[in-house]
Amino acid sequence: MDLTDLMFTLYPYAKSLHIMAVISWMAGLFYLPRLFVYHVEEAEKVEEVKPIFLTMEDKLLRVIMGPASVVTWAAGLFMVFTPGLVDWSYLWPWTKGISVLGMTWFHHWLMFRHKDFREGQNRLTGRQYRLMNEVPTLLMVVIVISVIFKF
């Protein structure tokens, strides 16, 4: 069995793993900005809740989102490099790739906002975090439409 045959054999496993990791990563990308909203709005009222939010945010980032993003990328790259499965002359792989880079940027943006909270330097409001919570939704729409319609 040559490498190409092996990659085709492993492809359904990589695709399954990719989908499960994306679901986990997206759950975190949707939930963390919402936690930030509550962190900003409740911590203004009750100082004792700050450590609780910091712990929840930290565990979501380190235990769920971080590993899920790594597995998403690894399985995705495996699929991209499986010979003959992606036709780069179409627009869809480019729109998906750019959107995935956007998701990764957003993940890192959230990590920096969490650092701001830890250091007591958050400058954003609950409303601003609510607006930023729409970013992964928009990127997800582009990704799903790209993959399904393959334009």
C-alpha positions in Angstrom: 0.0 0.0 0.0 1.5 3.3 -1.0 1.1 6.7 0.8 -1.8 7.8 -1.4 -3.7 4.6 -0.8 -3.1 5.0 2.9 -4.3 8.6 2.9 -7.5 7.6 1.1 -8.0 4.8 3.6 -7.6 7.2 6.5 -9.6 10.0 5.0 -13.0 9.1 6.5 -11.4 8.9 9.9 -9.7 12.3 9.5 -13.0 13.8 8.2 -14.9 12.4 11.2 -12.3 13.6 13.6 -12.3 17.0 11.9 -16.1 17.4 12.2 -16.1 16.5 15.9 -13.2 18.8 16.7 -14.8 21.7 14.7 -18.0 21.2 16.8 -16.0 21.4 20.0 -14.0 24.4 18.9 -17.1 26.3 17.6 -18.9 25.7 20.9 -16.0 27.4 22.7 -15.8 30.2 20.2 -19.6 30.9 20.7 -19.5 30.5 24.5 -16.3 32.4 25.5 -17.5 35.8 24.3 -20.8 35.2 26.2 -18.8 34.4 29.3 -16.9 37.7 28.8 -20.3 39.5 28.6 -21.3 38.1 32.0 -17.8 38.7 33.4 -18.0 42.4 32.5 -21.6 42.9 33.6 -21.6 40.8 36.8 -18.1 41.6 38.0 -19.1 45.3 38.1 -21.8 44.4 40.6 -20.1 41.6 42.6 -16.3 41.5 43.0 -16.4 37.9 44.3 -17.5 36.5 40.9 -14.3 37.5 39.1 -12.2 34.4 40.1 -15.1 32.2 39.1 -15.3 33.7 35.6 -11.5 33.6 35.2 -11.5 29.9 36.1 -14.3 29.1 33.7 -12.7 31.1 30.9 -9.3 29.6 31.5 -10.5 26.0 31.4 -12.6 26.6 28.3 -9.6 28.0 26.5 -7.0 25.4 27.7 -9.1 22.2 28.1 -11.6 22.5 25.2 -10.8 25.2 22.7 -7.0 24.8 22.5 -7.0 21.0 21.9 -10.1 21.2 19.6 -8.4 23.9 17.4 -5.2 21.8 17.1 -7.2 18.7 16.1 -9.3 20.7 13.7 -6.2 22.1 12.0 -4.4 18.7 11.9 -7.3 16.7 10.5 -8.1 19.6 8.1 -4.6 19.7 6.8 -4.5 16.0 6.4 -7.6 16.2 4.2 -6.2 19.1 2.2 -3.1 17.2 1.4 -4.9 14.0 0.5 -4.2 13.9 -3.3 -6.9 14.8 -5.6 -9.6 15.9 -3.1 -9.2 19.6 -3.3 -9.4 21.4 -6.6 -7.6 24.7 -6.0 -9.0 26.2 -9.3 -12.3 26.6 -7.5 -13.1 29.5 -5.2 -14.5 27.5 -2.3 -11.2 26.2 -0.9 -9.8 29.7 -0.7 -12.9 31.2 1.0 -12.9 28.3 3.5 -9.2 28.7 4.1 -9.4 32.4 4.7 -12.4 31.9 7.0 -10.5 29.3 9.0 -7.7 31.7 9.4 -10.3 34.2 10.6 -11.6 31.7 13.1 -8.0 31.2 14.3 -7.4 34.9 14.6 -10.7 35.2 16.6 -9.5 32.4 18.9 -6.3 34.3 19.6 -8.1 37.6 20.0 -10.2 35.8 22.7 -7.0 34.6 24.4 -5.7 38.2 24.5 -9.0 39.4 26.0 -8.8 36.7 28.6 -5.3 37.9 29.5 -6.7 41.4 29.8 -9.3 40.1 32.3 -6.6 38.2 34.3 -4.5 41.4 34.5 -7.5 43.6 35.4 -7.1 45.5 32.1 -10.3 44.7 30.3 -11.5 47.8 28.3 -14.4 46.4 26.4 -18.1 46.5 27.4 -20.6 43.7 27.4 -22.2 45.2 24.3 -18.8 45.1 22.5 -18.4 41.4 23.4 -22.0 40.7 22.2 -21.1 42.2 18.9 -17.8 40.2 18.6 -19.8 37.1 19.4 -21.2 37.4 15.8 -17.8 36.9 14.2 -17.6 33.1 14.5 -21.2 32.9 13.2 -20.5 34.8 10.1 -17.3 32.8 9.5 -19.2 29.6 10.1 -21.8 30.5 7.4 -19.0 31.2 4.9 -17.3 27.9 5.7 -20.4 25.8 5.5 -21.7 27.4 2.3 -18.2 27.0 0.7 -17.9 23.3 1.6 -21.5 22.4 0.7 -21.8 24.3 -2.6 -18.1 24.0 -3.7 -18.4 27.1 -5.9 
